[in-house]
Amino acid sequence: MIRLEDVTLFVRSAMLGSFSNAAREAGLLPGQVSAAVNRLERDLDKRLFVRSTRSLRLTAEGEKYLPFAQEMLEVV
């Protein structure tokens, strides 16, 4: 089941460019944001981000999902 909080954290991570920045904004730990995005990726069966120790960028699937996720949050 896709959680609205996970979608929100995905969108904020994409917009801010890091799990740390999204976590700071949400008052969470970076690991909690990472876990939320991992859960969303598992639920969607799609890899949304390419992660490295110094960068975070959307995959092609993540780029396709982002507008849908943003629209979903606007509707809710």
N, CA, C, O and CB atoms as a CASP TS submission, in Angstrom:
PFRMAT TS
TARGET T0000
AUTHOR 0000-0000-0000
METHOD Language model
MODEL 1
PARENT N/A
ATOM      1  N   MET     1       0.843  -1.169   0.000  1.00  0.00           N
ATOM      2  CA  MET     1       0.000   0.000   0.000  1.00  0.00           C
ATOM      3  C   MET     1       0.897   1.245   0.000  1.00  0.00           C
ATOM      4  O   MET     1       1.803   1.363   0.825  1.00  0.00           O
ATOM      5  CB  MET     1      -0.964  -0.009   1.222  1.00  0.00           C
ATOM      6  N   ILE     2       0.644   2.145  -0.906  1.00  0.00           N
ATOM      7  CA  ILE     2       1.429   3.365  -1.014  1.00  0.00           C
ATOM      8  C   ILE     2       0.968   4.354   0.052  1.00  0.00           C
ATOM      9  O   ILE     2      -0.222   4.643   0.178  1.00  0.00           O
ATOM     10  CB  ILE     2       1.304   3.981  -2.431  1.00  0.00           C
ATOM     11  N   ARG     3       1.922   4.861   0.806  1.00  0.00           N
ATOM     12  CA  ARG     3       1.628   5.823   1.874  1.00  0.00           C
ATOM     13  C   ARG     3       1.805   7.243   1.346  1.00  0.00           C
ATOM     14  O   ARG     3       2.771   7.539   0.643  1.00  0.00           O
ATOM     15  CB  ARG     3       2.545   5.582   3.109  1.00  0.00           C
ATOM     16  N   LEU     4       0.881   8.099   1.686  1.00  0.00           N
ATOM     17  CA  LEU     4       0.933   9.486   1.246  1.00  0.00           C
ATOM     18  C   LEU     4       2.202  10.176   1.765  1.00  0.00           C
ATOM     19  O   LEU     4       2.801  10.987   1.060  1.00  0.00           O
ATOM     20  CB  LEU     4      -0.319  10.241   1.720  1.00  0.00           C
ATOM     21  N   GLU     5       2.601   9.856   2.979  1.00  0.00           N
ATOM     22  CA  GLU     5       3.817  10.438   3.552  1.00  0.00           C
ATOM     23  C   GLU     5       5.047  10.061   2.718  1.00  0.00           C
ATOM     24  O   GLU     5       5.941  10.884   2.521  1.00  0.00           O
ATOM     25  CB  GLU     5       4.000   9.970   5.012  1.00  0.00           C
ATOM     26  N   ASP     6       5.089   8.826   2.233  1.00  0.00           N
ATOM     27  CA  ASP     6       6.219   8.380   1.408  1.00  0.00           C
ATOM     28  C   ASP     6       6.266   9.163   0.094  1.00  0.00           C
ATOM     29  O   ASP     6       7.341   9.545  -0.369  1.00  0.00           O
ATOM     30  CB  ASP     6       6.117   6.860   1.122  1.00  0.00           C
ATOM     31  N   VAL     7       5.110   9.395  -0.493  1.00  0.00           N
ATOM     32  CA  VAL     7       5.042  10.167  -1.736  1.00  0.00           C
ATOM     33  C   VAL     7       5.503  11.602  -1.476  1.00  0.00           C
ATOM     34  O   VAL     7       6.251  12.175  -2.268  1.00  0.00           O
ATOM     35  CB  VAL     7       3.597  10.152  -2.319  1.00  0.00           C
ATOM     36  N   THR     8       5.055  12.166  -0.375  1.00  0.00           N
ATOM     37  CA  THR     8       5.455  13.531  -0.008  1.00  0.00           C
ATOM     38  C   THR     8       6.967  13.623   0.162  1.00  0.00           C
ATOM     39  O   THR     8       7.588  14.565  -0.328  1.00  0.00           O
ATOM     40  CB  THR     8       4.750  13.973   1.290  1.00  0.00           C
ATOM     41  N   LEU     9       7.558  12.661   0.846  1.00  0.00           N
ATOM     42  CA  LEU     9       9.002  12.677   1.066  1.00  0.00           C
ATOM     43  C   LEU     9       9.766  12.435  -0.228  1.00  0.00           C
ATOM     44  O   LEU     9      10.855  12.979  -0.412  1.00  0.00           O
ATOM     45  CB  LEU     9       9.389  11.630   2.101  1.00  0.00           C
ATOM     46  N   PHE    10       9.218  11.633  -1.116  1.00  0.00           N
ATOM     47  CA  PHE    10       9.823  11.443  -2.438  1.00  0.00           C
ATOM     48  C   PHE    10       9.867  12.767  -3.191  1.00  0.00           C
ATOM     49  O   PHE    10      10.909  13.148  -3.724  1.00  0.00           O
ATOM     50  CB  PHE    10       9.041  10.387  -3.253  1.00  0.00           C
ATOM     51  N   VAL    11       8.735  13.470  -3.236  1.00  0.00           N
ATOM     52  CA  VAL    11       8.659  14.743  -3.967  1.00  0.00           C
ATOM     53  C   VAL    11       9.615  15.761  -3.358  1.00  0.00           C
ATOM     54  O   VAL    11      10.346  16.432  -4.086  1.00  0.00           O
ATOM     55  CB  VAL    11       7.214  15.296  -3.957  1.00  0.00           C
ATOM     56  N   ARG    12       9.621  15.884  -2.042  1.00  0.00           N
ATOM     57  CA  ARG    12      10.509  16.862  -1.401  1.00  0.00           C
ATOM     58  C   ARG    12      11.978  16.506  -1.633  1.00  0.00           C
ATOM     59  O   ARG    12      12.798  17.397  -1.852  1.00  0.00           O
ATOM     60  CB  ARG    12      10.218  16.942   0.110  1.00  0.00           C
ATOM     61  N   SER    13      12.319  15.225  -1.589  1.00  0.00           N
ATOM     62  CA  SER    13      13.700  14.798  -1.848  1.00  0.00           C
ATOM     63  C   SER    13      14.107  15.147  -3.270  1.00  0.00           C
ATOM     64  O   SER    13      15.222  15.609  -3.511  1.00  0.00           O
ATOM     65  CB  SER    13      13.858  13.283  -1.608  1.00  0.00           C
ATOM     66  N   ALA    14      13.199  14.925  -4.207  1.00  0.00           N
ATOM     67  CA  ALA    14      13.484  15.255  -5.599  1.00  0.00           C
ATOM     68  C   ALA    14      13.662  16.755  -5.784  1.00  0.00           C
ATOM     69  O   ALA    14      14.563  17.195  -6.497  1.00  0.00           O
ATOM     70  CB  ALA    14      12.366  14.745  -6.505  1.00  0.00           C
ATOM     71  N   MET    15      12.806  17.537  -5.142  1.00  0.00           N
ATOM     72  CA  MET    15      12.873  18.989  -5.283  1.00  0.00           C
ATOM     73  C   MET    15      14.106  19.583  -4.596  1.00  0.00           C
ATOM     74  O   MET    15      14.720  20.518  -5.111  1.00  0.00           O
ATOM     75  CB  MET    15      11.613  19.621  -4.714  1.00  0.00           C
ATOM     76  N   LEU    16      14.461  19.039  -3.438  1.00  0.00           N
ATOM     77  CA  LEU    16      15.574  19.577  -2.653  1.00  0.00           C
ATOM     78  C   LEU    16      16.915  18.935  -2.994  1.00  0.00           C
ATOM     79  O   LEU    16      17.966  19.464  -2.633  1.00  0.00           O
ATOM     80  CB  LEU    16      15.295  19.396  -1.186  1.00  0.00           C
ATOM     81  N   GLY    17      16.884  17.799  -3.686  1.00  0.00           N
ATOM     82  CA  GLY    17      18.115  17.162  -4.134  1.00  0.00           C
ATOM     83  C   GLY    17      18.832  16.309  -3.114  1.00  0.00           C
ATOM     84  O   GLY    17      19.953  15.862  -3.355  1.00  0.00           O
ATOM     85  N   SER    18      18.194  16.075  -1.963  1.00  0.00           N
ATOM     86  CA  SER    18      18.833  15.199  -0.976  1.00  0.00           C
ATOM     87  C   SER    18      17.828  14.729   0.067  1.00  0.00           C
ATOM     88  O   SER    18      16.834  15.391   0.363  1.00  0.00           O
ATOM     89  CB  SER    18      20.002  15.922  -0.291  1.00  0.00           C
ATOM     90  N   PHE    19      18.135  13.560   0.605  1.00  0.00           N
ATOM     91  CA  PHE    19      17.315  13.043   1.698  1.00  0.00           C
ATOM     92  C   PHE    19      17.538  13.887   2.951  1.00  0.00           C
ATOM     93  O   PHE    19      16.607  14.112   3.725  1.00  0.00           O
ATOM     94  CB  PHE    19      17.643  11.553   1.976  1.00  0.00           C
ATOM     95  N   SER    20      18.761  14.349   3.148  1.00  0.00           N
ATOM     96  CA  SER    20      19.073  15.146   4.342  1.00  0.00           C
ATOM     97  C   SER    20      18.272  16.440   4.368  1.00  0.00           C
ATOM     98  O   SER    20      17.723  16.808   5.406  1.00  0.00           O
ATOM     99  CB  SER    20      20.571  15.462   4.398  1.00  0.00           C
ATOM    100  N   ASN    21      18.202  17.126   3.243  1.00  0.00           N
ATOM    101  CA  ASN    21      17.440  18.376   3.194  1.00  0.00           C
ATOM    102  C   ASN    21      15.948  18.124   3.390  1.00  0.00           C
ATOM    103  O   ASN    21      15.268  18.882   4.082  1.00  0.00           O
ATOM    104  CB  ASN    21      17.679  19.092   1.860  1.00  0.00           C
ATOM    105  N   ALA    22      15.447  17.060   2.778  1.00  0.00           N
ATOM    106  CA  ALA    22      14.028  16.717   2.950  1.00  0.00           C
ATOM    107  C   ALA    22      13.746  16.351   4.400  1.00  0.00           C
ATOM    108  O   ALA    22      12.702  16.709   4.946  1.00  0.00           O
ATOM    109  CB  ALA    22      13.627  15.548   2.017  1.00  0.00           C
ATOM    110  N   ALA    23      14.681  15.636   5.024  1.00  0.00           N
ATOM    111  CA  ALA    23      14.515  15.250   6.427  1.00  0.00           C
ATOM    112  C   ALA    23      14.510  16.481   7.324  1.00  0.00           C
ATOM    113  O   ALA    23      13.673  16.605   8.218  1.00  0.00           O
ATOM    114  CB  ALA    23      15.630  14.282   6.859  1.00  0.00           C
ATOM    115  N   ARG    24      15.439  17.377   7.081  1.00  0.00           N
ATOM    116  CA  ARG    24      15.517  18.606   7.880  1.00  0.00           C
ATOM    117  C   ARG    24      14.208  19.369   7.787  1.00  0.00           C
ATOM    118  O   ARG    24      13.678  19.833   8.797  1.00  0.00           O
ATOM    119  CB  ARG    24      16.690  19.496   7.411  1.00  0.00           C
ATOM    120  N   GLU    25      13.687  19.499   6.568  1.00  0.00           N
ATOM    121  CA  GLU    25      12.435  20.228   6.344  1.00  0.00           C
ATOM    122  C   GLU    25      11.259  19.570   7.073  1.00  0.00           C
ATOM    123  O   GLU    25      10.381  20.256   7.597  1.00  0.00           O
ATOM    124  CB  GLU    25      12.137  20.313   4.843  1.00  0.00           C
ATOM    125  N   ALA    26      11.252  18.228   7.100  1.00  0.00           N
ATOM    126  CA  ALA    26      10.140  17.486   7.698  1.00  0.00           C
ATOM    127  C   ALA    26      10.342  17.202   9.186  1.00  0.00           C
ATOM    128  O   ALA    26       9.444  16.674   9.842  1.00  0.00           O
ATOM    129  CB  ALA    26       9.944  16.183   6.961  1.00  0.00           C
ATOM    130  N   GLY    27      11.506  17.545   9.718  1.00  0.00           N
ATOM    131  CA  GLY    27      11.781  17.257  11.127  1.00  0.00           C
ATOM    132  C   GLY    27      12.017  15.775  11.380  1.00  0.00           C
ATOM    133  O   GLY    27      11.661  15.250  12.434  1.00  0.00           O
ATOM    134  N   LEU    28      12.619  15.110  10.403  1.00  0.00           N
ATOM    135  CA  LEU    28      12.895  13.674  10.498  1.00  0.00           C
ATOM    136  C   LEU    28      14.393  13.439  10.381  1.00  0.00           C
ATOM    137  O   LEU    28      15.159  14.364  10.110  1.00  0.00           O
ATOM    138  CB  LEU    28      12.130  12.885   9.400  1.00  0.00           C
ATOM    139  N   LEU    29      14.799  12.200  10.586  1.00  0.00           N
ATOM    140  CA  LEU    29      16.179  11.801  10.345  1.00  0.00           C
ATOM    141  C   LEU    29      16.325  11.416   8.875  1.00  0.00           C
ATOM    142  O   LEU    29      15.374  10.916   8.276  1.00  0.00           O
ATOM    143  CB  LEU    29      16.596  10.622  11.279  1.00  0.00           C
ATOM    144  N   PRO    30      17.505  11.641   8.282  1.00  0.00           N
ATOM    145  CA  PRO    30      17.707  11.243   6.882  1.00  0.00           C
ATOM    146  C   PRO    30      17.396   9.768   6.627  1.00  0.00           C
ATOM    147  O   PRO    30      16.886   9.415   5.565  1.00  0.00           O
ATOM    148  CB  PRO    30      19.132  11.531   6.470  1.00  0.00           C
ATOM    149  N   GLY    31      17.701   8.919   7.589  1.00  0.00           N
ATOM    150  CA  GLY    31      17.409   7.492   7.445  1.00  0.00           C
ATOM    151  C   GLY    31      15.918   7.207   7.330  1.00  0.00           C
ATOM    152  O   GLY    31      15.507   6.264   6.653  1.00  0.00           O
ATOM    153  N   GLN    32      15.114   8.027   7.996  1.00  0.00           N
ATOM    154  CA  GLN    32      13.665   7.854   7.906  1.00  0.00           C
ATOM    155  C   GLN    32      13.160   8.221   6.509  1.00  0.00           C
ATOM    156  O   GLN    32      12.268   7.565   5.972  1.00  0.00           O
ATOM    157  CB  GLN    32      12.954   8.710   8.972  1.00  0.00           C
ATOM    158  N   VAL    33      13.735   9.266   5.931  1.00  0.00           N
ATOM    159  CA  VAL    33      13.352   9.651   4.573  1.00  0.00           C
ATOM    160  C   VAL    33      13.800   8.577   3.589  1.00  0.00           C
ATOM    161  O   VAL    33      13.048   8.196   2.692  1.00  0.00           O
ATOM    162  CB  VAL    33      13.963  11.024   4.193  1.00  0.00           C
ATOM    163  N   SER    34      15.021   8.094   3.760  1.00  0.00           N
ATOM    164  CA  SER    34      15.529   7.028   2.900  1.00  0.00           C
ATOM    165  C   SER    34      14.644   5.787   2.989  1.00  0.00           C
ATOM    166  O   SER    34      14.336   5.165   1.972  1.00  0.00           O
ATOM    167  CB  SER    34      16.974   6.676   3.280  1.00  0.00           C
ATOM    168  N   ALA    35      14.239   5.432   4.195  1.00  0.00           N
ATOM    169  CA  ALA    35      13.366   4.266   4.379  1.00  0.00           C
ATOM    170  C   ALA    35      12.015   4.479   3.704  1.00  0.00           C
ATOM    171  O   ALA    35      11.463   3.550   3.116  1.00  0.00           O
ATOM    172  CB  ALA    35      13.164   3.976   5.875  1.00  0.00           C
ATOM    173  N   ALA    36      11.482   5.690   3.785  1.00  0.00           N
ATOM    174  CA  ALA    36      10.195   5.993   3.142  1.00  0.00           C
ATOM    175  C   ALA    36      10.306   5.863   1.626  1.00  0.00           C
ATOM    176  O   ALA    36       9.417   5.309   0.979  1.00  0.00           O
ATOM    177  CB  ALA    36       9.721   7.414   3.518  1.00  0.00           C
ATOM    178  N   VAL    37      11.397   6.373   1.064  1.00  0.00           N
ATOM    179  CA  VAL    37      11.582   6.280  -0.390  1.00  0.00           C
ATOM    180  C   VAL    37      11.818   4.823  -0.795  1.00  0.00           C
ATOM    181  O   VAL    37      11.312   4.376  -1.824  1.00  0.00           O
ATOM    182  CB  VAL    37      12.770   7.171  -0.852  1.00  0.00           C
ATOM    183  N   ASN    38      12.581   4.088   0.006  1.00  0.00           N
ATOM    184  CA  ASN    38      12.776   2.656  -0.280  1.00  0.00           C
ATOM    185  C   ASN    38      11.444   1.913  -0.276  1.00  0.00           C
ATOM    186  O   ASN    38      11.197   1.061  -1.129  1.00  0.00           O
ATOM    187  CB  ASN    38      13.735   2.021   0.751  1.00  0.00           C
ATOM    188  N   ARG    39      10.604   2.236   0.672  1.00  0.00           N
ATOM    189  CA  ARG    39       9.280   1.596   0.772  1.00  0.00           C
ATOM    190  C   ARG    39       8.444   1.930  -0.463  1.00  0.00           C
ATOM    191  O   ARG    39       7.782   1.057  -1.026  1.00  0.00           O
ATOM    192  CB  ARG    39       8.539   2.052   2.067  1.00  0.00           C
ATOM    193  N   LEU    40       8.475   3.196  -0.882  1.00  0.00           N
ATOM    194  CA  LEU    40       7.734   3.606  -2.073  1.00  0.00           C
ATOM    195  C   LEU    40       8.257   2.886  -3.306  1.00  0.00           C
ATOM    196  O   LEU    40       7.472   2.424  -4.134  1.00  0.00           O
ATOM    197  CB  LEU    40       7.824   5.123  -2.269  1.00  0.00           C
ATOM    198  N   GLU    41       9.575   2.787  -3.436  1.00  0.00           N
ATOM    199  CA  GLU    41      10.167   2.070  -4.565  1.00  0.00           C
ATOM    200  C   GLU    41       9.736   0.605  -4.565  1.00  0.00           C
ATOM    201  O   GLU    41       9.438   0.036  -5.615  1.00  0.00           O
ATOM    202  CB  GLU    41      11.701   2.171  -4.521  1.00  0.00           C
ATOM    203  N   ARG    42       9.705   0.010  -3.393  1.00  0.00           N
ATOM    204  CA  ARG    42       9.266  -1.387  -3.282  1.00  0.00           C
ATOM    205  C   ARG    42       7.794  -1.524  -3.674  1.00  0.00           C
ATOM    206  O   ARG    42       7.426  -2.441  -4.408  1.00  0.00           O
ATOM    207  CB  ARG    42       9.485  -1.912  -1.844  1.00  0.00           C
ATOM    208  N   ASP    43       6.959  -0.612  -3.183  1.00  0.00           N
ATOM    209  CA  ASP    43       5.528  -0.672  -3.490  1.00  0.00           C
ATOM    210  C   ASP    43       5.254  -0.462  -4.975  1.00  0.00           C
ATOM    211  O   ASP    43       4.352  -1.083  -5.537  1.00  0.00           O
ATOM    212  CB  ASP    43       4.773   0.369  -2.677  1.00  0.00           C
ATOM    213  N   LEU    44       6.024   0.405  -5.603  1.00  0.00           N
ATOM    214  CA  LEU    44       5.849   0.680  -7.032  1.00  0.00           C
ATOM    215  C   LEU    44       6.605  -0.320  -7.910  1.00  0.00           C
ATOM    216  O   LEU    44       6.351  -0.412  -9.111  1.00  0.00           O
ATOM    217  CB  LEU    44       6.313   2.095  -7.350  1.00  0.00           C
ATOM    218  N   ASP    45       7.523  -1.058  -7.312  1.00  0.00           N
ATOM    219  CA  ASP    45       8.421  -1.962  -8.030  1.00  0.00           C
ATOM    220  C   ASP    45       9.204  -1.195  -9.098  1.00  0.00           C
ATOM    221  O   ASP    45       9.365  -1.652 -10.230  1.00  0.00           O
ATOM    222  CB  ASP    45       7.625  -3.121  -8.673  1.00  0.00           C
ATOM    223  N   LYS    46       9.689  -0.006  -8.696  1.00  0.00           N
ATOM    224  CA  LYS    46      10.465   0.854  -9.593  1.00  0.00           C
ATOM    225  C   LYS    46      11.555   1.555  -8.789  1.00  0.00           C
ATOM    226  O   LYS    46      11.360   1.924  -7.631  1.00  0.00           O
ATOM    227  CB  LYS    46       9.547   1.896 -10.308  1.00  0.00           C
ATOM    228  N   ARG    47      12.690   1.727  -9.424  1.00  0.00           N
ATOM    229  CA  ARG    47      13.792   2.481  -8.814  1.00  0.00           C
ATOM    230  C   ARG    47      13.580   3.948  -9.174  1.00  0.00           C
ATOM    231  O   ARG    47      13.557   4.290 -10.356  1.00  0.00           O
ATOM    232  CB  ARG    47      15.213   1.961  -9.309  1.00  0.00           C
ATOM    233  N   LEU    48      13.426   4.816  -8.186  1.00  0.00           N
ATOM    234  CA  LEU    48      13.107   6.220  -8.429  1.00  0.00           C
ATOM    235  C   LEU    48      14.333   7.129  -8.381  1.00  0.00           C
ATOM    236  O   LEU    48      14.361   8.169  -9.038  1.00  0.00           O
ATOM    237  CB  LEU    48      12.095   6.690  -7.422  1.00  0.00           C
ATOM    238  N   PHE    49      15.342   6.740  -7.607  1.00  0.00           N
ATOM    239  CA  PHE    49      16.556   7.550  -7.466  1.00  0.00           C
ATOM    240  C   PHE    49      17.797   6.720  -7.733  1.00  0.00           C
ATOM    241  O   PHE    49      17.830   5.516  -7.479  1.00  0.00           O
ATOM    242  CB  PHE    49      16.632   8.167  -6.068  1.00  0.00           C
ATOM    243  N   VAL    50      18.813   7.388  -8.247  1.00  0.00           N
ATOM    244  CA  VAL    50      20.167   6.850  -8.275  1.00  0.00           C
ATOM    245  C   VAL    50      20.875   7.524  -7.115  1.00  0.00           C
ATOM    246  O   VAL    50      20.961   8.750  -7.054  1.00  0.00           O
ATOM    247  CB  VAL    50      20.905   7.107  -9.670  1.00  0.00           C
ATOM    248  N   ARG    51      21.379   6.722  -6.203  1.00  0.00           N
ATOM    249  CA  ARG    51      22.003   7.248  -4.993  1.00  0.00           C
ATOM    250  C   ARG    51      23.509   7.026  -5.041  1.00  0.00           C
ATOM    251  O   ARG    51      23.985   5.979  -5.479  1.00  0.00           O
ATOM    252  CB  ARG    51      21.401   6.587  -3.738  1.00  0.00           C
ATOM    253  N   SER    52      24.238   8.016  -4.588  1.00  0.00           N
ATOM    254  CA  SER    52      25.660   7.840  -4.319  1.00  0.00           C
ATOM    255  C   SER    52      25.929   8.562  -3.001  1.00  0.00           C
ATOM    256  O   SER    52      25.032   9.181  -2.429  1.00  0.00           O
ATOM    257  CB  SER    52      26.571   8.400  -5.503  1.00  0.00           C
ATOM    258  N   THR    53      27.146   8.479  -2.535  1.00  0.00           N
ATOM    259  CA  THR    53      27.444   9.097  -1.246  1.00  0.00           C
ATOM    260  C   THR    53      27.332  10.619  -1.310  1.00  0.00           C
ATOM    261  O   THR    53      27.139  11.265  -0.280  1.00  0.00           O
ATOM    262  CB  THR    53      28.840   8.698  -0.785  1.00  0.00           C
ATOM    263  N   ARG    54      27.448  11.189  -2.489  1.00  0.00           N
ATOM    264  CA  ARG    54      27.439  12.650  -2.597  1.00  0.00           C
ATOM    265  C   ARG    54      26.320  13.222  -3.451  1.00  0.00           C
ATOM    266  O   ARG    54      26.173  14.441  -3.545  1.00  0.00           O
ATOM    267  CB  ARG    54      28.731  13.104  -3.148  1.00  0.00           C
ATOM    268  N   SER    55      25.542  12.371  -4.064  1.00  0.00           N
ATOM    269  CA  SER    55      24.482  12.923  -4.914  1.00  0.00           C
ATOM    270  C   SER    55      23.252  12.034  -4.930  1.00  0.00           C
ATOM    271  O   SER    55      23.293  10.848  -4.604  1.00  0.00           O
ATOM    272  CB  SER    55      24.990  13.119  -6.334  1.00  0.00           C
ATOM    273  N   LEU    56      22.177  12.654  -5.318  1.00  0.00           N
ATOM    274  CA  LEU    56      20.893  11.979  -5.435  1.00  0.00           C
ATOM    275  C   LEU    56      20.244  12.521  -6.702  1.00  0.00           C
ATOM    276  O   LEU    56      20.041  13.728  -6.838  1.00  0.00           O
ATOM    277  CB  LEU    56      19.979  12.206  -4.154  1.00  0.00           C
ATOM    278  N   ARG    57      19.923  11.621  -7.625  1.00  0.00           N
ATOM    279  CA  ARG    57      19.260  12.085  -8.839  1.00  0.00           C
ATOM    280  C   ARG    57      18.186  11.090  -9.244  1.00  0.00           C
ATOM    281  O   ARG    57      18.266   9.898  -8.947  1.00  0.00           O
ATOM    282  CB  ARG    57      20.277  12.284  -9.985  1.00  0.00           C
ATOM    283  N   LEU    58      17.187  11.612  -9.927  1.00  0.00           N
ATOM    284  CA  LEU    58      16.075  10.774 -10.362  1.00  0.00           C
ATOM    285  C   LEU    58      16.501   9.843 -11.488  1.00  0.00           C
ATOM    286  O   LEU    58      17.301  10.210 -12.348  1.00  0.00           O
ATOM    287  CB  LEU    58      14.899  11.638 -10.810  1.00  0.00           C
ATOM    288  N   THR    59      15.958   8.650 -11.469  1.00  0.00           N
ATOM    289  CA  THR    59      16.102   7.750 -12.609  1.00  0.00           C
ATOM    290  C   THR    59      15.085   8.192 -13.662  1.00  0.00           C
ATOM    291  O   THR    59      14.288   9.097 -13.412  1.00  0.00           O
ATOM    292  CB  THR    59      15.887   6.236 -12.191  1.00  0.00           C
ATOM    293  N   ALA    60      15.108   7.566 -14.824  1.00  0.00           N
ATOM    294  CA  ALA    60      14.104   7.860 -15.852  1.00  0.00           C
ATOM    295  C   ALA    60      12.710   7.556 -15.312  1.00  0.00           C
ATOM    296  O   ALA    60      11.767   8.306 -15.565  1.00  0.00           O
ATOM    297  CB  ALA    60      14.379   7.041 -17.145  1.00  0.00           C
ATOM    298  N   GLU    61      12.579   6.460 -14.573  1.00  0.00           N
ATOM    299  CA  GLU    61      11.277   6.113 -13.983  1.00  0.00           C
ATOM    300  C   GLU    61      10.869   7.134 -12.931  1.00  0.00           C
ATOM    301  O   GLU    61       9.691   7.473 -12.817  1.00  0.00           O
ATOM    302  CB  GLU    61      11.322   4.705 -13.361  1.00  0.00           C
ATOM    303  N   GLY    62      11.839   7.626 -12.159  1.00  0.00           N
ATOM    304  CA  GLY    62      11.563   8.655 -11.156  1.00  0.00           C
ATOM    305  C   GLY    62      11.100   9.946 -11.798  1.00  0.00           C
ATOM    306  O   GLY    62      10.199  10.610 -11.284  1.00  0.00           O
ATOM    307  N   GLU    63      11.712  10.309 -12.925  1.00  0.00           N
ATOM    308  CA  GLU    63      11.304  11.514 -13.651  1.00  0.00           C
ATOM    309  C   GLU    63       9.877  11.383 -14.179  1.00  0.00           C
ATOM    310  O   GLU    63       9.127  12.360 -14.202  1.00  0.00           O
ATOM    311  CB  GLU    63      12.270  11.790 -14.811  1.00  0.00           C
ATOM    312  N   LYS    64       9.506  10.181 -14.599  1.00  0.00           N
ATOM    313  CA  LYS    64       8.139   9.957 -15.078  1.00  0.00           C
ATOM    314  C   LYS    64       7.137   9.979 -13.931  1.00  0.00           C
ATOM    315  O   LYS    64       6.014  10.456 -14.097  1.00  0.00           O
ATOM    316  CB  LYS    64       8.048   8.624 -15.822  1.00  0.00           C
ATOM    317  N   TYR    65       7.534   9.468 -12.771  1.00  0.00           N
ATOM    318  CA  TYR    65       6.628   9.373 -11.627  1.00  0.00           C
ATOM    319  C   TYR    65       6.446  10.708 -10.918  1.00  0.00           C
ATOM    320  O   TYR    65       5.383  10.955 -10.348  1.00  0.00           O
ATOM    321  CB  TYR    65       7.142   8.345 -10.647  1.00  0.00           C
ATOM    322  N   LEU    66       7.456  11.575 -10.939  1.00  0.00           N
ATOM    323  CA  LEU    66       7.410  12.824 -10.192  1.00  0.00           C
ATOM    324  C   LEU    66       6.190  13.686 -10.508  1.00  0.00           C
ATOM    325  O   LEU    66       5.514  14.111  -9.572  1.00  0.00           O
ATOM    326  CB  LEU    66       8.648  13.606 -10.462  1.00  0.00           C
ATOM    327  N   PRO    67       5.866  13.969 -11.775  1.00  0.00           N
ATOM    328  CA  PRO    67       4.676  14.791 -12.034  1.00  0.00           C
ATOM    329  C   PRO    67       3.382  14.143 -11.535  1.00  0.00           C
ATOM    330  O   PRO    67       2.482  14.834 -11.058  1.00  0.00           O
ATOM    331  CB  PRO    67       4.559  15.066 -13.520  1.00  0.00           C
ATOM    332  N   PHE    68       3.294  12.834 -11.646  1.00  0.00           N
ATOM    333  CA  PHE    68       2.125  12.113 -11.146  1.00  0.00           C
ATOM    334  C   PHE    68       2.029  12.263  -9.625  1.00  0.00           C
ATOM    335  O   PHE    68       0.949  12.503  -9.085  1.00  0.00           O
ATOM    336  CB  PHE    68       2.196  10.613 -11.541  1.00  0.00           C
ATOM    337  N   ALA    69       3.166  12.121  -8.943  1.00  0.00           N
ATOM    338  CA  ALA    69       3.187  12.243  -7.480  1.00  0.00           C
ATOM    339  C   ALA    69       2.810  13.662  -7.053  1.00  0.00           C
ATOM    340  O   ALA    69       2.056  13.844  -6.096  1.00  0.00           O
ATOM    341  CB  ALA    69       4.582  11.874  -6.925  1.00  0.00           C
ATOM    342  N   GLN    70       3.328  14.655  -7.754  1.00  0.00           N
ATOM    343  CA  GLN    70       2.994  16.044  -7.432  1.00  0.00           C
ATOM    344  C   GLN    70       1.505  16.305  -7.614  1.00  0.00           C
ATOM    345  O   GLN    70       0.874  16.962  -6.785  1.00  0.00           O
ATOM    346  CB  GLN    70       3.806  17.006  -8.305  1.00  0.00           C
ATOM    347  N   GLU    71       0.955  15.789  -8.697  1.00  0.00           N
ATOM    348  CA  GLU    71      -0.483  15.967  -8.948  1.00  0.00           C
ATOM    349  C   GLU    71      -1.295  15.266  -7.879  1.00  0.00           C
ATOM    350  O   GLU    71      -2.301  15.800  -7.412  1.00  0.00           O
ATOM    351  CB  GLU    71      -0.869  15.433 -10.341  1.00  0.00           C
ATOM    352  N   MET    72      -0.873  14.082  -7.488  1.00  0.00           N
ATOM    353  CA  MET    72      -1.575  13.339  -6.443  1.00  0.00           C
ATOM    354  C   MET    72      -1.615  14.155  -5.157  1.00  0.00           C
ATOM    355  O   MET    72      -2.654  14.222  -4.500  1.00  0.00           O
ATOM    356  CB  MET    72      -0.899  11.975  -6.194  1.00  0.00           C
ATOM    357  N   LEU    73      -0.501  14.773  -4.792  1.00  0.00           N
ATOM    358  CA  LEU    73      -0.448  15.574  -3.564  1.00  0.00           C
ATOM    359  C   LEU    73      -1.313  16.834  -3.676  1.00  0.00           C
ATOM    360  O   LEU    73      -1.925  17.253  -2.694  1.00  0.00           O
ATOM    361  CB  LEU    73       1.003  15.964  -3.249  1.00  0.00           C
ATOM    362  N   GLU    74      -1.363  17.425  -4.843  1.00  0.00           N
ATOM    363  CA  GLU    74      -2.217  18.592  -5.048  1.00  0.00           C
ATOM    364  C   GLU    74      -3.690  18.243  -4.888  1.00  0.00           C
ATOM    365  O   GLU    74      -4.454  19.014  -4.308  1.00  0.00           O
ATOM    366  CB  GLU    74      -1.973  19.188  -6.426  1.00  0.00           C
ATOM    367  N   VAL    75      -4.088  17.085  -5.399  1.00  0.00           N
ATOM    368  CA  VAL    75      -5.480  16.644  -5.317  1.00  0.00           C
ATOM    369  C   VAL    75      -5.875  16.367  -3.877  1.00  0.00           C
ATOM    370  O   VAL    75      -6.974  16.708  -3.441  1.00  0.00           O
ATOM    371  CB  VAL    75      -5.701  15.395  -6.173  1.00  0.00           C
ATOM    372  N   VAL    76      -4.961  15.742  -3.146  1.00  0.00           N
ATOM    373  CA  VAL    76      -5.237  15.400  -1.746  1.00  0.00           C
ATOM    374  C   VAL    76      -5.174  16.655  -0.923  1.00  0.00           C
ATOM    375  O   VAL    76      -5.374  16.608   0.291  1.00  0.00           O
ATOM    376  CB  VAL    76      -4.240  14.344  -1.206  1.00  0.00           C
TER
END
